[in-house]
């Protein structure tokens, strides 16, 4: 199964991608995670990413497309994948569509006030990436899964979040129509709790 997850930052794509990956044994490909992993290495691409993401901007299309192409050549993608955070612009979607047939694009629909709260309150484990929300952390500073330090992503600070949501509206939202035209769009009410959204996703995927 080849799955694309569409939706604004904070819509819950990453959490659902992990659950889908476990249940259907498909690799979870997050372009944001790939870029963040470069920050630990001394690489030119890591520096480019830091510069753009700090401002809430998207990395240029050609760089992202190349990274995804390389990742899709890996053996674990032979039976499909879950694409989380790509494509994010029409040129990315067009380049992707030329090479790969997508089975479903799941669109996570969430109210803006909920997105703001989820993102500005989000803390992330610096080691395993597990997400936390400040309202339920009760002052803990270490990950309860792996013991890593909990940190706030630079781009989850309030000013940057506003910018990321604006970028979503202008550059990424048009992908909803793009995938509707391709005929693979499925809309999800992602204001609902994680388990409820996941049940709906399982229904959709089991019907493909
Ligand atoms: P995410 O973790 O998906 O919110 O991505 C974090 C940041 O990585 C974004 O704000 C962009 O700067 C960059 N990024 C991730 N995926 C893409 C993409 N498909 N196109 C352009 N930039 C991306």
Boltz pocket constraint, residues with backbone or C-beta under 6 A from the ligand:
constraints:
  - pocket:
      binder: B
      contacts: [[A, 9], [A, 31], [A, 32], [A, 33], [A, 35], [A, 49], [A, 52], [A, 53], [A, 56], [A, 57], [A, 58], [A, 59], [A, 60], [A, 61], [A, 64], [A, 84], [A, 85], [A, 86], [A, 87], [A, 88], [A, 89], [A, 92], [A, 155], [A, 164]]
      max_distance: 6.0
